[in-house]
């Protein structure tokens, strides 16, 4: 027989009556259905042992229960002579069967402390608002919490889950807080698609499936191990992503496609291979090519509307292979490809790279005119002019000869000019002072 205990779940609020008592049942396998007949309690706590028959009773006739506590329950194995649930006849111990609580009205749920497996879709589309996974948990099935639209936070930190399966949290639109297990090593496809998570620290993960973090429209920052194995489109569609650490050197197809807030240089600057559309429609005005870049895929920069120049100076005469259509989707003729002084003709002769506006620049970030008493330096888009004998005039021109700035400092020894607002990535700065005239060309880091 079942032992029934009623306990109060709330005290008085001013002069309001005592809220309904919760129901506690000590059960044995196969007895729960009868014990719940006519139940009107909203909270239910079970102790003892149950099997799949009791779980089916909870799923098919939950009554008024919105808070379910199974923390002190053991799930025992059960075999039936014909299919009992989802076509299965055998139900292992310690396992919450697939889709068992799909669409359940439970707002609060405490899982068994001895649970080892959370089946496919076991809690999908339920009314859960928060969830803590027990330390005993070792395995989770796909779609386990799919479309739990009220779910806001999940604590997985104590669990021993090494893999997040496909679409585990997909469609959980309010989910904005999650604590991941330290043993996590693998992330499946579309795990967090449609959630409200903003930051993810995944430096311990070694494998990301195709589109693992795609469709995370609220994601702002993510940290990877750059040596992890990345599938296609891992961050595709993360439109608010601004901070990316640990980008891989072999960048997969569609890796950060449509990450419109991301400076694509965070991906490109360390890449040895750029996959098809890997930074398509990403942000950024300047890209720096790594000295060991060897391969560029199709449509790699497609839709990068603000791209102004590509710095290839570290490559010297070594031109990376680029497939036909590598640079389709952008107006190459309006984008400067900056190469070393002696290699312009070589780059112009290349069928793909020659489509850009090939140019050179003699200074990068910091140039000092050591042969003169006038010093011109450029750091963080700020031009500094120094002359101990006094500066008479400072001018800044674009590479096309358009005057962008001119001033007469009246003999001041030092002048600074903010160049960040100038719509030109190559600037020619000049200064007069102490009977000398000096000009230098700079590559501005926009």
Phi, psi and omega in degrees: 000158179272139173266125184248129177231130175255137180223150183284140178251355180203150176267201181277143172245104190053247183250017181285153180290161179296135180291164183300142179286153177272165183249130176242129181233131170262114192240163171239159187306133174085008186250356190288325184304314180293324183291336182269356182303123178076008181294136177241004180286145180270341179242136181224128177237127180249143170230166181097220184228145177223172171222191186300330179299320179289323177295321177296320178300319178293322183287319186273337181216069183287349182062227182266003187293124173241346177235115185239124181247109179248015188298330181256024181252141171257131176267117182266159178290154179207139176236137179233155186283348176221162181305130185250325182208126179053033177079008183259149174248340182245129182231109185293159175290150175072018185235134173267110189300161182299136176059018186296320180248026178299126180075011182294152183275008185289117175279324177239138179213125172253118184281157178303138180293345180254010182293132179248333183226129172253110190292168178305127177061019188302326182239015184301142175057022177277174184270012184304141176252333176207160182204138173242127180268135186287160181296336182286343188291129183243336188214141178230137179274164178301150177060021186306319180236027182304131173057037170277089193287351177257355185289126182248326181214147180224131177249109179250005192299329182275345185286168178246040180277120179263348182224129170267116185283169183305136173056027182304317181243014183301134178082005176276080192297335181265355183294113182231004180215128179212138175247119186266155179287147181292340182269004183296128182232345186221138178235122182279184184289135174053038183299316185246016182304127177084005177275176178253017179296137183251331184223137178224131175250106188234032183292344179269356183273134183253352181216131175235120180290169175308131175059031185306314183245022182291155177071017177271084187291344181257355184294128181250330180213149178210143179239126179244167161268118185298344180268002179293164177268115184251133173275188180287148169057033186304319182247015184304130176083009176279080193290343179256003182295124179241332184240121179228118176245138176086034176295143181288155177283326174265091189280120183289165175305139173061019189308306178238032179300137179066020170273077193291339179268353184272134171287111185301342180296337176297336178262315189287322190297337179248013189273137170263334176223133176247110183287170181306129174054025189296330176236025181303132179064014173284173181267182177114146179250341181223139176238143176245122180274133179291152184291347179247019175297129184239338189212136179232125182275185184286144174052034189299324181251015184310128175081007176280087190293334187258004183294126182248322181206158180233122182267111180246019187297328182290344181279341180060237182267358183271109184262123180294147175292137180226125182290162174300129182086010181304323186247021173293147179099358174224159177270091185300326184295339180263003182247128180279131171253109187268119183236172179295155186305327187263006190237014182300313182296323181296314180289323179296330182283347181285136185300323182266306183293335180291353178286341181279169173277096185285128178212173179232166175212140185269345181230142177229116175069310184215118178229133180238129178275085188288337184280358184234159175284349175267127179248129175245123178227150178230118178220131178051044177065018179242119178275129176242128178244129180228133174211116184299333182274358179103140182258128180267324184205144174231133178227149175226127180239154170282170180296337180273359177094008179279127179287121182258336184199139172211143181203153176242098187290352176072034176089009177296147182283334183218139179224139174241144180229124176281113184261003186294334183272352182285131183275060179201134181270343176244121183239146174246114182255139179227154180212143174243138178174146178058036180064021178235157177226125182228140173224147180217153178259138182230146169262115187270129181276090181271000000 
